[in-house]
Amino acid sequence: MSPELDPRERRYQALSVVTAFLALFSIVGFALYGLPRFYPFLVEDLGWTRQQVTSGNAYSKIGVALVFGFLAGKMVDAFGPRRLMLFGILIAGGALYALSEVRGPALFYFAYFLNALGYVCGGPLPNQVLLSRWFTKARGRAMGVAYLGIGVGGALVPLVSGYLTASYGWRGALKILGLMMIVIALPPALFVREPLRVADQAGSTPAVSLGAVLRRPEFYLLALGSMMSIGAVGGTIQNMALYLRLDRKLAQADVDATLAWILAGSLIGRVLMGWLADRWTKKRVMILIYVIVAGSIPLIALAPDAQSLRAAAILFGIGLGGDYMIIPLMAAELFGLALMGRVMGIVLTADGVAEAIVPMMVAGTRDRTGSYDQGFQVLVGLALLGAAAVSLLPRRAESTQTS
């Protein structure tokens, strides 16, 4: 925390971490990582293919990212992250409720559109900006603590969903999860405050235009690296339940347990990578994360027994835990805070496209070939390509006053 803050501001600073934790717990942990758990039910009950059940995530994220991604970044910079977050929480919770009523493709795609819009408006973007404005030297730790919300939410949602599905069916489970998201995330977002000295923070470094940022090769290396790794992570997690339940014929309880282990591993990853990001160069931490992702995917695919699968799931979770968190830390170090919303709006838009296309591509390959082998090989290659792109970033930012 910053020593110049008075006690009241320190309380608001702490509340910003709580708010980000609970928003990410709900919008990312419950929705992003919880929904793939329901894909096998759509395949079995509606007779859809794997590519069809992953296409809702794909088409909605591409559409929303291209239309709203950069606009959301501008709105965060202009109006602050809190207002956007409130809207996103309500939309994301409503999306799960709508998905519970799906009988055909029209409502399916509309619900996923709401889910993607809620993610853009209430997920990582506004929370990253909120925490980056409140924290300076301890930014890595603040991000790490807040992003624990994703791991906690993602680890709990398969277990909670299993209980709710057994009691109310998969449709009832989705309704209850959607309402839970709103009840959990909305109250703190109503009371959180934004820093009183945002303008001073932004003005503490020489003004820089977005055009100047876009002319720097580091921007494209960061965008490429994050796209490749996010695509690898998304392609794995979105197909995990389908692979384990329908291909490896594991019981739903074992599938839920594996998904919970992945997100439990992400708790370790978020704490560890946040701690390392305050001590190592962020480039070094980023490469480590991407290598872990690349190495753990084949271990999951080839795991011969339950213990090996659990260990591989935890390792993948460690990489997953640091993946999303390290991107804004790297962006803040490279480009400062004045344009954080717009820079991350573009980067997260690119990441959203990768996160949308790759899972559907992997699922489509499985539908055509009858195996996930080729798809898993592509995912490993993407993660390694991301590490290669990040390795070309400068060792340290040219100016780090705001990091």
N, C-alpha and C positions, 0 to 999 in steps of 0.2 A: 504494500500500500504506500501511497505517497505521503511523506512526512508533512507536507504543507497543508493537508486537508484538516479541517476542524472536525470535532466529534460528530456533528450532524452529518457532514459530508461522508465521514467514514461509515456511518450507518447506511447511508444511501449506496455507498460503494459495496458494502457487504450485501445489501439487498439486490444489487445488480447481478451478483454471482448467483444468489438464490433464484432470481427470476430466470436467468439464462439456464441454470440447471434444470428447472422444472419445465421450461419451454422446450428445451432439447430432449428432456425425458419423454415428453408427450409427442411432439411433432416428429422427432427423428426416431427415438427409441420405440415408441408404441406404433407409430404409423409406418415409417420407412422400413424398419426392421421387423415389425409385427405382421404386416400384410402378406409377405411371401409365405408365411406359415399357412395361410388360407388358400394358396394356389392349388394344392392337390384336391381340395374340396370342389373348386370350380371345375377342374378337369373331370372329376368323378360325377358330380351332380349335373353339370351343364354339358358335358361331353366335348369341351373345348380342348384344343391342343396346347402344348406348353408355350408355343409362340403366341397364341392368342391370349393366354392368361398373363403373360409378361408384356403384351403390347399396350395395355392400359397405362402402365408406368412409362413405357417408352414414348408413346405419342403425346401424352399429356405433358411430360417433362420437356420434350422438344418444343412443343407449342408454347407452353408457359415460359420456358427459359428464353426463347427468342423474342417473345412479345413483351414479357414483363421483367426479365432479368435485369437489363440495364436500367429500365424505368424504376425498378425497386431500389437500385443503388442510388439513383438521383434523389428519390423520395427520402431515403435514409439521410443523405447529406443535407437535404433541404429542410425536412421536418423532424428529423430525429428518429431513432429506431423504435421508440415505444409505441407510437400510433400504428405503425405497420405491423408490429408484433401482435397487438390486440386483434386486429383484423385477421391475421394469419391463424391465430389460435382457434377462433370461432369457425373459420372455413375448414381447417384441417379436421377438427372434431366432427363437423357436419359431413365431411367426406366419408368417414367410416360408417356413419349412420346410413348414408345413401347407399353405400356398397352392400349393406345388409339386405337391401331390397332388390338386388340385381337378379333379373331373369333373362335379360338379353343384352346385346352390345351397346344400345343407346345409353342406358343408365350407367352401365359399366364405365364407358368412356367419360361421361359427364362427372361421375363420382371421382374418377382419377384426375380429371381436370381440376376439380376442387382440391383434391389432395396435393397436387403439384403446386397450385397457387398458394395454398396454406403453407407449404414448405418454403417457398420463395419469400413469402411475406413474414412468416413467424419463426423460421428455422435458423440455420447458421448465420445468414447475412446480418439481420438486425442484432443478433446476440454478439456476433464478432465485433461489430462496430461499437455496441454499447460497452463491452468490456475493454476494447482498445482505447476508448476515450476515458474510461475511469482509471485504468492502470497503466503504469509506465514500466518501471524496472521489474515488477512482479507480474507482468502480463502473461508470461508463460504459465506460471502457477495458477493464475486466475482462469485462464482458458482451460487448463488441465482439470481444475475442480469443476468448472461449469460443464465441461464435456463429459464428466463422469455421469451426468444425467442421461446421456445417450446409452452408455453401458448399463446403467441400472435399469432404465426403462426397457432396453432391448433384452436384458437378461430376465426380467420379470414377465415380459409380455407373453412368451411361449407358455410359461407356467400358469399365468392368469388365464390366458386364452384356453389352455387345456381344461382347466376347471370350468370356465364359462361354457365352453363347447359341450362338455359332458352334461352340464346342467340345462342349457338353453339352446343347444344347437349352434352351428357356426354362424348363422345369421344373427341370432340373439347375442352371441359373443361380440360381434362387430358393433352392434348397437350400443352395448354397454361400454365397450372400449372407447367409442367416440365420445360418449357423455363423460367418461372418466377423464379424457384428455382435457376437456374444457374446464371441468371442476378443478383439476390439479393445476393447470397452467395459467388460467385467466386471473385469479385474485392477485398474485404478486405482480403481474404485469400492469394491473390497474394502479398500483402504488409506487412502482419503481420510478426513480427520477434520473434525468440525464445530467452530466456534469455541468456545473454553473460556469466553468471556464473552458468550454469547448473551443470557443473562438480564440482564446489565448493559446491553447495547445496547438491549434492549427496554425496560428500565426507565429509560433515560436521558431518555425523554420521558414526559409525563403519560399514564397508562393511558387507553385509549380502547376502547370496546366495539364489536363488529361492528355492533350496531344503530345506533350513532352514525354509523359510516361509511355505512351503508345509507340513512341519512336525509339525506346530503349529495348535492346535485344533481350534484356533480363525479363521483361514482361512476357514475351512469347515463350521463353524457356520455362518460366514458372507456369504459364497457362498450359503448355504442352505436357510438362511433367505431371501436373496435378490431374489433367484430363486422363492421361494414361493410367495412373494409379487408381483414380476414382472409378474409371471404367473397369479395371480389374477387380476391385473390391465389390462394386455393384454387380458385375456379372457373376461373381461367386455367390454373394449373399442372396441375390434374387432367384438363383437356381438351386440353392442348397436344399430346401424342403422337397422340391420336385425330384432332385437326384436321390436323396436319401429315402424318401417315402416310396416313389414309384419305380426307381431303377434298382436301388439296393434292397428294397422291400423291408425297410426297418419299420417297426411299430411307431405309431404317431407319438407315443410317449418318449421313445428314443430320439425321434426327430426333434421334438420340443426340447429335450435335454441337451442335444448337440447345439441347437441354436442358442440356448441359454449359456452353454459353456463358451461359445464364441463371444457373446456380449460380456460375459464375466471376464474373459481374457482382455476385452477392450478396456475394462476398468484399470487393469494393470498397465496397459499401454498408455492410457491417457495420463495417469499419474507419472509414469516413468518418462514418457516423452516430454511432458510439460516440465518436469524437473531437469531433464537433459537440455531442453531448449533454453533454460536460464543459465546454463553452464557451458555448453558446447556451441559452436557455430550452428545456426539453424539449418544451413545447407547440409552439414554432416548428419544431423538428426533426421532430416528429410530423406536422405539416401538410405540410412539405416531402416527407416520405416518401409520404404519401397522394396528393399531387398527381403525384408521379413515377409511381406505380402507375396512376393514372387516365390519364395522358398516354401511357404506353407500350403499353397494351393495344391501342388502334387501330393503332398503328404496327406491331405484330406481325401483326395481322389483314390489314393492307393492304400489307405489305412486298412489293415487286414482284420482288425478286431475293435471292440468297443474302447479299450484303453488307448490304442493308437489313435483312434478317431478323436477321442477326447483331448489328447495331447496336441494333435494337429489343430483342432478347433481353437484351443486356448492360444496357440502360437499365432494363428491367423487373426484372432481377436486382438492380440497385442499390436499387430500391424494396423488393423482396422482402427483401434483406439487412437493412434497417433495421426492417422491419415488426414482426416478433415481438420483437426486442430492445428497442424503445423502450417497449413497453407496461409491463413491470415497472419500468423506470426512472421512468416517469411515475407509476405506482402508488406506488412507494416515496417519491417526492417529495410526493405528495398525502396519503398516509395513514400513512407511517412503516413500521417493520419489525415492530412487535409482532404485527400481524395479517396479515403479508405472505402467509403460506400460505393463509389463509382468503379474503382478498381476491382473490388471484390464482386460487384455486380456483374462485371464482364467475365471475371475468372469463374465465378460460380455458374454463370450461364453456360460457359464452355464445359465445365464439369458436369452440369446437368444433362447436356447433350450426350456426353460420353456415358454417363450413368444410365441414360435411357436406351441408347442404341446397343451397347454391348450385351446387356442381359438378354434382350430379344434376339440378337444375333446368335448367342450361344444356345438359347432355347431352340431357335430355328435349325441350327446345325444338328442338335440332338434329334429333332423331328425327322430330318432327312436321312441321317446316318444310323440312327438307332443307338448312338453312344455319345457320351459327353467328352470323349477323349480329345477330339480336335478342339472343342471349345475351351477345355481347360488349358491346352497348350497355348492358345491365343491369349488367355488371361495372364499366364506367366510371362509371355513375351511383352505384353502391354506394361506390366509392372516393371520389367527390366528396362524397357524403353523410357519409362518415366524416370527411373534412377539415372539413366544416361543423360537425359535432358537437364536434370537438376545438377548433375556433376559439372555442367558447363556454367552454372551461375557463379558470380564472384564470391570469393571466400567470405568477405564481409561487405555489408552495404557501404556505399560511399559516404552516407551521412546517417548516423544512428541516434540523433538527438531525441527522436520520438520513440525509440524502441526501448 
